[in-house]
Amino acid sequence: MITVSELVAARHLKLSVRACPDRLGEWIRRVRAVDTVEAAGTLTGGELVLATDRWNHDPPEIDRFVCALARRRASALVVPAPRQSTTPDDVIGACERWRLPLIESPAGTQWQDVAECALILGIDRRRAGLMRTVERHRTLLAAVAPEGEFRPVLDALHDECASTVWLLTAGGVFTASGARRPSIADVSAVVGRRESPESGAEIAITGGDRAWVFPVVPGPAGRRAEAVICVVTDEEPSTELRLAVDQARDFLAAALAVTARRRGERVATATEFLARLSAPDAAPDEIAAWSRALGVELRGHVVCVTAQVPAADRHVIDHLVVALDQFAAAVGSPAVVAAGPDEASAFVFHRSADDAVERALAELAVLLEPDLARTGAVLGTSSAITEDAAGVYGTLLEARQVCRFNRLHDPEADDETTTGGPPLAAMLLADDMRASRSLESAMLAPLLAYDQKHDSELVRTLDVFLSSAGQWATCASALGIHVNTVRYRLGRIEKLTGRSITSMADRVDFYLALRTREKRVADRSDARRPVARAIRAVR
């Protein structure tokens, strides 16, 4: 196909535009000679109409003819120039009224010349498109890494379409090099579309931009896609862009398959390593050999992410292993992913504290949210600076404690008979007035006094942080502040209370203090209502 403007640009035809120059971007699918309203009714759309002057004898007939062409979605109308004058104003007016491009051909140009030129230009375009497809295939093929990495393919696609490109998998977000990352709100919007994948579906993202979502590996009927490509562009994707995405997702699907094949062996080795790590008689030399085989260094910053399943469902655990493996790949640091009887765990080893890890954790929580809600699984995270295998294993124990804490906190993670409201431990503690007052005084009194004096939000920040499962980025997003501000506030909380926000025991104390205070305030409010109603009745 070619556009009307490309045909007009053919100098040897000497065509001139007489109406609707702003509509020359219409595509020409075929060329037809049409002279009557009846013949116009046979058009199917996209035709370049070649017409004689049989129909332009009076204004009503002209209007009917042009109207019939426009309604059948003709691309343009080509008429011969009159021998002694220009094209009648009635014809120009009708084409402007019905928004149909009008092209005038000079006396020396034959219809067969116009049709032949349109055909040749179309063949040239098709040939160029075919060559472009072959070149793109070669580029993508050269970008494919034997390890099944995604970013080289995304880089090639980014260069092809000159647009921001994201890949969202079960547990990780991948971008082309130098491309802006999606916000947490963007990830959430794409996840919502992934649940009912439709190729080329449009979504709104932050900043007023638009993006289009394409499934990479469609799931079974009625199920979400395993991964999706998201292309950010101001305009609706062109045919060329859709072709580029189609080719790229074939290579991305192949990369996903490669990583799936390699994952099985790695996870089996990592699971055995984790078993040896927790064994009381594990020899240091043996642990060191295992860590070298897995390509990790047990000293330094370690982040542990654990997902626990209430009923040991092997299918759910396998899916969580995939998600955690892709999360580790998105971080880009050495990692170990293992599976247990009722959990999946990932250890990410990185040299220093990095916002990329916090961001990836926040993205993982959003990506897994539908799965966690559906299966009742819970997520727990822990981080520490470790010196040896015992320190690494300690992060796993703490992550498991966070999972238990989150299950206690989230009523939806329990069975259907569980009711909402404060956890049972908080309710029992609230009944002991002396104990609850003592806990609130120790944990919250310094923060409440500081908030009142400085008009700050330390207590609210602490509550949101604990409710976000200790995830910095999620907490910052909920509060509408920067991650560094969250870190500063939590550091201030630690100084005022003498407690550590990274300690599970201190987190539990903070959480119980918040919930017992919340329950006490609610009970006081409930007690005041009858008194207030009685006072109003007396008045």
N, C-alpha and C positions, 0 to 999 in steps of 0.2 A: 504494500500500500504506500501511497504518497499523499502529501497534503496539497490542497489547492494552491497554496503559495509556491510550492516547488514547481508545479506546472506553469504558473504565471512567470516564474523566474527563467524559464527556457526562452532565451533571447530570440532564437530563430522563428518562434511562433508569433512573436510581436503581439501578445495578448495584453489587454488593458482592463483594469478593474473599474466597473461603473457603479457598483453598489455593494455595501457591506464589506469594506476592506478589513474590518475587525474580525471577520469570520473566515479568513483564509486558512486558518489552522485545521479546517475540517478535512477528514480523511476521505480519499477517493478509493473506493473498493472496486468499481468497474465503470465502464463508459457505455452510455445508452443514448440512442437517438430517439427523441420523444417530441411529438408535435401536437398531441391532443390530450384533453383532460382524461379521456378513457385510457389512453396508453400510460398516463402518469399513475393511474391506479395500480399498475402492475409492478411498480418499483418496490424494492425491498429495503432500501436505505443505503446511503453511501455512494449513490451513482453521480457521476459527472454527466449532466444532461446536455446533449447537443441538439439545438432546436433551430428550425427555419423560422420564417416570418409568417407562417400560416395562421398563427393564433393571436397575433398582435394587431388586429384590425380595429377593435374598440375597447375602451377601458374595462367594462365588465368582463369581457372574455379574457383579457390580459390578467385581471385579478384572479379569476377562477383558475386559470392555468398555473399561475405562480403559487397560489394557495395549495393546489393539489400536489405540486412538487414539494413544497415545504412540509406538508403533512406526511408525505411519504419519506421524509428525512433525506432528500437529495443533498449532495454536497455542494453543488454549484450549478448555475445555468450559464451555458455558453451560447451566445447569439452572434450571427454575422453582422458586421457593420453595414448599415444602409449605404447604397452607392453614392447618394448625393447629400446625406445628412448624418447626424449622429443617432444613436439609439434613442427612441422616443422617451420623453419624460414619464409617460404612463408606465412603461416597462420598468424604468429605474425606480419610480415611486412604489410600484407593487413589490419589487424585490426588497426595498428598504422596509416596507411595511411588514412583510412576512419573514424578514431576516434571512434572505437567501442570497448568497454571493452571486453577483452578475458579472460575467466576463465577456468582453467584446473581442471578436477576432477580426483582423483586417481582411480585405477582399482577397488578398493573395494567399491566405492560409486555408487549406482544405481540411474538411472534417477528419479525413483519414490521417492527416499529419498530426492533428491534436490527439486522436486515439492512439496512434503509434507511439507518440512521445510519452503519453501517460503509461503505456504498456512497458516501454523500455526503461523509464524511470523506476517503475515498480519492480521490474526484474533486477535492476541494479541495486535497489534498496534491499530486496530479498537476498541477493547474493552477498551484499555487505553485512546484512544481519546474520547470515549463515556463517560467514567468516568471523564475525564478532563472537558468535556463540562458540566456535571452535577455539578461538584465542582465549576466551574466558575459561573454557574447560581446561586448557593447558595451564593457565595461570593458577586456577584452583588446585589442579592436580599437583603442580609444583609446590603449592603451599601446604599440602597434606604432610603431616609429620607421622613417622612410623609409630610414635607413642600414642597417637590419637589425640593430640592437642587441638583445642578449638581456636585459639587466638590467631594462628596464621591464616586460617580460612576466613575468619571475621575481618582480618586486615585486608585480605584480597577483596572481599565483598564491599568493605568500606571504600576502598579505592575505586571500585567499579561504579558504585552508585553515588559517591560523594555525599553520603548521608550518615548520620549516627546510627550505628548498628549494635544491638544488644542480643545476647543469647541467654535465655533463662532456662535452666534445667531444674531437676527435682530439688537440688540443694544449693546451687550456685548461680551467680550472675557473672557473665563474661562479656567484655567489651573489646572493640578494636583498639589498637594502640593509639593513645592520644584522644580517644573519643570520651565525651563526658559520660559519667556514670548515671544511671537512673537514681532518682530519689526513692526513699522507702515508699512514698505514696505511688510513684510510678510502678514499682515492683508489685505493689498490691493491686493496681489496676490491671497489670498484665496477668497476674495470677487469677484474677476474676475472669478474664477472657479465656485463660487456659482451661478452665473447667468446662467450657463449651466451645471448643476450638472451631473457628471458621476461617479459612484461608483468606488473608487480606482484610480481616476485620479491623475497623478503625476504633481507636480509643483516644481519650483526651489525657494529656499528661501535664505535669507542672510547667508553669511559664506560658500557658496558653498554646503550647505546641500540640501537634497531632502526630500519632504514630500508628503504624499498621502491623498487625500480628499475623505471623505465618507459622503454622505447626511444622516442626521438623520431623517428628515421628508421631503421627496420629495414634491415639490410643484406640482400644476397642470401641464399638458403638456405644455412645452415651458416656464414655470415659474421657478424661482430659488427656491432652497431648503430653508426652514425656518431656518434650522440650519445645520451645518456641523461639523464633527469630522476631525481633521487634525493630522496625525501621522507622526512624524519626524523619519526617519530611513535611514541608508545608503544603505540598500538592499531593493529590491522589497518585499512587504509584503508577508509573507509565508501564506500557507493555515490556519495554526493555528492562526496567527495574524488576518486574515480576519474573522475567526470564532469568535474570541474574540470581534472584532469591531462590528460584526453583533449582538452579544448578548448585548453588551453595549449600542448600539444605540436604541435597543428596550426599555431599561430601561430609557434612556435619553428622548426618545419620550414620555414615560409615565410621566416623571418628568415635561416636557414641558406642558403636558395636565393638570397636577395637578396645576401648577402655573397659567395656563390660567383660570381654574375654580375659583381659589382664587382671581385672579386679579380683576374680575368684581366687587365683593363686596368692595374691598379695594379702587378701583378707584372711585366708586360711593360715598363712604364716604369722600374720599379726595376732590372730586369736591365740595361737600357740605361744607366741611371745608374751602376751598378756597373762596367760596362765602361769608361765614360768616367773613372770615379774611378781605375781602375788604369792608364789610359793615360799614358805618360810625357809626352805633349805636351798634357795637359789644361790648359786655361786656367782660372785661379781664377774669373773672371767666369762662365764656362760652368758650372762646378761649382756655383756659388752659384745660378744660374738653375735648375738641375736640382733642387737641394735645396728651393728655394722652391716649385717645382711639386709636389714630394712632401710639402710641409708639415712639413719637419724642419729643425732647427738643428744644424749640425755641431759646435758648441762645447758642451762639458759632458760629463756622464757618458754613456757609450755601452756597451751590452752587446751583444755579437755572439754569435749561436748559429748554428752550422753543422752540418748533417747531410750526411755524405758516403756515397755509395753505391758499393760495389766495382765492380759492373758497371752502366754507365750505363743504368739502366732508367727510361724516361720515366714509366711509371705510378707507380713508387715515388717518384720525385722529385716528381711532382705531388701525391702524398699528403703528403709531407713539407712541401711548400709550404703546403698547407692547415693542417697541424698548427702550423707556425711562425706562420702568419698568425693563427690562433686564440690561440696563446700570447701574441702581441703585443697582441691585443684584450683578453685577460684582465689583462695588466699595466695597460693603459689609458693608456699614454704614446705619443707619436708614434713611428712605426716604419716601417721599410722592409723588405719581404720580396722576395727575388730568387731566381731559379733559374739554375743553371749546368748544364754538360753532365753533371756527376756529383755535384752537390750542390745543397742548398737552404740559404739563409742569411737570417737576420733580424737587423736592427739596431734596438735599442730605445734611444731617446734620452730620458733623464729628467734632471731638474734636479739631483738630489742622490742620494746613496746611499740605497737604499730596501729594506727587508726584503721588500716585496711582490715585487720582482724576483727575489730569491733564492728566495722561496717558490714563485713561478711556475715558476722553473727546475727546482726539485725536483719539482713536479707534472708538468712536461713530461717529465722523465726517466721517471717512472712511467707516464704515459699512453702514451709511445712505446716502452716496454720490449718489448711483444709484437712490434711492427713491426721494431724493431732486431734482435731475436733471429731473426725470420723472414727478413729480407732481408739481414742482414749489414751493415747501415748502422751508422755510428758517429756519436756526437754530440760536439761540441767547443764550449766556451764561452770567452769572453774579455771582459774589461771594462777600461775605461780612461777617464781624463779627457782629452778631446781638444780641440785648438785649431783644427784645420782638417781638410781632406779627407784629408791624408796620415795623420793620427792615426786616422781612422775606418777607412781601408784597412788600417792596421796591426793593428787588432783582428781583421779578417778573416784576415789572415795568421797571427796567433797562434791563432785558433780552428781554422784548418786544421792547425796544428802539434799542437794538442791532439787533433784527430781522429786524426792519425797516431800520436800517443802512445797513445791509447786502443786503437787497432787493434793496436799492438804489445803492449799489456798484456793484451788480451782474446783468449784462444785461440779462442773461439767465433766471433770475427769473421773468422778466417782459414778456409782450406779444410779439408776433412775430414781431410787427412793431417797437419795440424798437431797436435802433442802439447801437453799442458799443461806447467806448470812455468815457471821464470823465462824472460824474453825472451832471445833469442839474444845480444844485446849484453851482457846481464848475465853470461851463461854464459862468453862469451869473455873478458870483463874479469876474471871470477873466476879464470880460469886464470893470469892475470898477478898473482901474489900482491902484488908491490910496488905495482902500480897500484891494485888493489882496496883494499889497506890505506891507501894515500894518500887515496883518495876517501872511504873510511869515516871516516878521521881528520878530514878537513876538513869533512865534511857532518854526521856523526852523533856524533862524540866529545863535542862540547860539550853536545849534547842528552842523551846517555846519562849524562854526569856530573851534569847538572842533575836528571834524573829520579831518579837514585840518591840525591842529596842531599836533594831536596824531596819524594820519593815522588810524583812527578807522572807524566804520561803524554804528554809532548811527542812522543816517537818514535811511539807508537801513533796519536796524533792526526794527525801528519804522514802516516803510512801510509794511514789511513782517508780523509783528505782527498784524497790523490792517487788512491786507488782509487775515489773518488766523482767522478772527473773534475773535481775542483776546485769542487764544488758545496757551498756552505756548509750549506744546510739539510739536504741528504742526509747529509752528514758528521755534523752535530749529531744527527740522528735515529738514525744508526747507533751513536753513542757514548752516546746518552741524555742529552745536555747541551743547553744553550741555544746558539743561534747566536752570541751575543755571547761566550760562553766559548770557542767555536772561534776566533773572531777574536782574542781575547786570547792564546790559546796560540800561534797562528800568528805573531802579532806578537812574542811572546817568542822563537820559533824564529828569526825574522829578525834580532833583536838579538843572539842568541847566535852565529849563524853568519855574519852579515854578508851573507847572501844575501836575494834578494827572492822571495817566494812567488808573485808575479805574473809573474815572468820564466820563459819557457818553458825557456831554457837551464838555469836553476837548478832548475826542477822536474825536468828530466831527470836532472840530477846527483843530486838528492835520491832520486829513484826508483831509479836504478842503485845508489846506495849501500845503500839498503834491501834491494834484491834480492840483491846480492852478499853482504851480511851474512847474509841469510836462507839463502842457499845454503851459505855457509861453516859456519854453525851446524848445518845439516842434515847436511853432510858429516862434521862432527866427531862428531855423534851416531851416524851410521852406522858410523864407524870404531870407536867405543867398544863397540858391541854384541858383536862377536866376542870382544873382550878380556874383557868381562864374562861371557860364556858360558864362556870358558876358565877363568876364575877359579872360577866356580861348579862346573865339572866337577872341578877339582883338589880343591876342598873336599869 
